[in-house]
Amino acid sequence: MPLSTPRPGDQSYDGLLVAGDLPDGWYLPSRFPGERDDNASEQIDRVLGYNDWVATESQRETQSVSEEIETIDGRWRYIEHTATHTRVMIRLQRQLFAAPEEVRITGVIYLPWRPGDPITSQLLRELPTARIEAAINKRLFAMKRTETITGGKIVLPSGRKISERGLLKPLGDPKKDPDFYALVALQHGRLTQQRDANPSATMAQLNGVALSTAQGWVTKARERGLLPPGRRGRAG
């Protein structure tokens, strides 16, 4: 299900980075650099040659139909330091095949407040990349995804345990199972880890429901914080 249209320049529209993810001394401007009304992530990647390794038509096709916000492409976000007005753009990319899944910073553009000022190694060391990553991952994956692996079992929020092999079985009735949307998130995540280009479609097949029903489940799981936000303009 596509995200609603963001207001011009809103950097937090997709939930990938919000103001609370930044440590003291840094803030998230409400605009993109240059007072842009659009997200320039794709253009920045193109200028930097970031995705030059995507050489084959099949790789490009896989990217174009993917439901995930971060597969090949990342999202650049612009932050500033309150005291020095140092300007930094960080490239956030979801690591789909990590266990557990996580968002990492995969690029940095560092700009002093006054063009031409030098960038010192001390300033670079003070850039809080690890703290920003940790805050994002805690918010997206830890705060509401309470399941843990213990002895080969996944402990669901209700305390019920399920084997990892059971994640690809029919999910049951959302009105009767208190763990239903946690299971939706787990099944979606497992399919994504298996490099499924369209997890919602596969979920519809596994559960014997219409694609729109499976997409609705995924949307509700996202709203509950059990999955990260969907990619703008994509279903799922």
C-alpha positions in Angstrom: 0.0 0.0 0.0 1.6 3.3 -1.0 2.5 5.8 1.7 0.6 9.0 1.8 2.1 12.0 -0.1 4.6 13.7 2.2 4.6 17.4 2.7 7.3 19.2 0.7 10.8 18.6 2.2 9.7 16.3 5.0 12.7 14.1 5.7 10.9 11.8 8.2 7.9 10.9 6.0 8.8 7.2 5.6 9.8 6.7 9.2 13.3 5.6 8.3 14.9 8.4 10.3 13.1 10.6 12.9 14.3 13.4 15.1 14.4 11.2 18.2 17.0 8.9 16.5 19.7 11.7 16.7 21.8 12.2 19.8 22.1 15.5 21.7 23.7 18.1 19.6 22.3 17.0 16.2 19.0 17.7 14.6 17.0 16.7 11.6 16.1 19.7 9.4 12.5 19.8 8.1 13.9 20.3 4.6 16.2 18.7 2.2 19.5 20.5 1.3 19.0 23.3 -1.2 15.4 23.8 -0.1 14.4 20.8 -2.3 10.8 19.6 -2.2 11.7 16.1 -3.3 13.9 13.3 -2.0 17.1 13.4 -4.0 18.4 10.0 -2.9 18.2 8.4 -6.3 19.9 11.3 -8.0 22.7 11.3 -5.4 23.3 7.6 -5.9 23.4 8.1 -9.6 25.9 11.0 -9.4 28.1 9.0 -7.1 27.9 5.9 -9.2 26.7 4.1 -6.1 24.8 1.4 -7.9 27.1 0.8 -10.9 27.4 -2.9 -9.8 23.8 -3.4 -10.8 24.8 -4.5 -14.3 22.2 -6.9 -15.5 18.6 -6.5 -16.6 17.5 -9.1 -14.1 19.1 -7.3 -11.2 17.4 -4.0 -12.2 14.0 -5.8 -12.6 14.3 -7.4 -9.2 14.9 -4.0 -7.7 12.0 -2.4 -9.5 9.4 -4.9 -8.2 10.8 -5.2 -4.7 8.4 -4.3 -1.9 11.2 -3.3 0.5 12.4 0.3 1.2 16.0 -0.7 1.0 17.2 -3.4 -1.3 19.8 -2.0 -3.7 19.1 1.7 -3.2 19.4 3.6 0.1 17.9 6.8 1.4 20.0 9.8 2.0 19.1 12.0 5.0 20.4 15.4 5.9 21.3 16.2 9.5 23.0 19.3 11.1 25.1 19.9 14.2 23.4 22.4 16.5 26.5 24.2 17.7 28.8 24.1 14.6 26.2 23.9 11.9 28.2 21.2 10.3 26.1 19.6 7.6 26.1 15.8 7.0 24.2 13.6 4.7 24.0 10.0 5.7 22.9 7.1 3.5 20.6 4.7 5.3 20.1 1.2 3.9 18.2 -1.7 5.3 20.3 -4.9 5.5 17.7 -7.4 4.3 19.7 -10.5 4.8 21.3 -9.7 8.2 20.1 -11.8 11.2 18.4 -10.0 12.7 17.5 -7.4 10.1 19.0 -3.9 10.6 19.5 -0.5 9.1 23.1 0.6 8.6 24.8 3.8 7.4 26.3 3.0 4.0 27.5 6.4 3.0 28.4 9.8 4.4 28.7 13.2 2.7 30.4 15.6 5.2 30.2 19.4 4.6 31.5 22.1 6.8 29.2 25.0 7.6 31.3 27.4 5.5 32.3 26.1 2.1 36.1 25.7 1.9 36.7 25.0 5.6 38.9 22.0 6.3 37.5 18.7 7.6 39.6 17.3 10.4 39.9 13.7 11.5 38.6 14.8 14.9 35.4 16.1 13.4 34.9 12.8 11.5 35.5 10.8 14.7 32.8 12.8 16.4 30.1 11.9 13.8 27.8 9.6 15.9 27.1 7.0 13.2 27.0 4.1 15.6 24.6 5.8 17.9 22.3 6.8 15.1 22.2 3.3 13.8 21.5 1.9 17.2 18.6 4.3 17.8 17.0 3.5 14.4 17.3 -0.3 14.9 15.9 -0.1 18.4 12.9 1.8 17.2 12.2 -0.2 14.2 13.1 -3.7 15.2 13.4 -4.0 19.0 10.8 -2.0 20.8 7.8 -3.9 19.5 9.3 -7.0 17.9 9.6 -8.8 21.3 10.2 -12.3 20.0 13.5 -13.9 20.8 15.2 -17.1 19.7 15.6 -19.6 22.5 16.6 -23.2 21.7 15.5 -23.0 18.1 12.0 -21.6 19.0 10.7 -18.1 18.5 8.9 -16.8 21.6 5.9 -14.7 20.5 4.5 -11.8 22.5 1.9 -14.0 24.2 4.6 -16.3 25.4 3.7 -19.0 22.8 6.6 -20.6 21.0 6.8 -21.5 17.4 9.6 -23.2 15.4 11.3 -21.3 12.6 10.1 -23.9 10.2 6.5 -23.0 11.2 6.9 -19.5 9.9 5.9 -20.5 6.3 2.7 -22.3 7.4 -0.8 -20.7 7.2 -1.1 -18.0 9.8 -4.6 -18.6 11.1 -7.4 -16.2 12.0 -6.4 -12.6 12.8 -9.5 -12.3 15.1 -8.6 -15.3 17.2 -4.8 -15.3 17.4 -3.3 -12.5 19.6 0.0 -13.1 18.0 -1.3 -12.8 14.4 0.4 -9.7 13.3 3.7 -10.7 15.0 3.4 -13.8 12.8 2.7 -11.7 9.8 5.9 -9.7 10.4 7.9 -12.9 10.9 6.6 -14.6 7.8 7.2 -11.5 5.7 10.7 -11.2 7.1 11.5 -14.8 6.4 10.4 -14.5 2.8 12.4 -11.4 2.5 15.5 -13.2 3.8 14.9 -15.8 1.2 15.1 -13.1 -1.4 11.5 -13.3 -2.4 10.8 -10.3 -4.7 7.2 -10.0 -3.7 6.6 -11.4 -0.1 3.0 -10.2 0.0 2.1 -12.2 -3.1 3.8 -15.3 -1.7 2.0 -14.8 1.7 -1.3 -14.7 -0.2 -0.5 -18.1 -1.7 0.7 -19.6 1.5 -2.4 -18.5 3.4 -5.0 -19.1 0.6 -6.2 -15.4 0.6 -6.4 -12.6 -1.9 -3.4 -10.5 -2.5 -5.2 -7.5 -1.1 -5.9 -9.3 2.1 -2.2 -10.2 2.6 -1.2 -6.6 1.7 -3.7 -5.4 4.4 -2.1 -7.7 7.0 1.4 -6.3 6.1 0.1 -2.8 6.3 -1.3 -3.4 9.8 1.9 -5.0 10.9 3.8 -1.9 9.8 1.3 0.3 11.7 2.0 -1.7 14.8 5.8 -1.1 14.4 6.4 -4.8 13.7 7.8 -4.1 10.2 9.6 -1.0 9.0 7.8 1.4 6.7 7.1 0.3 3.1 8.8 1.9 0.1 7.0 4.9 -1.2 4.8 4.0 -4.2 5.1 0.2 -3.7 2.5 -2.3 -2.5 3.0 -4.3 0.7 
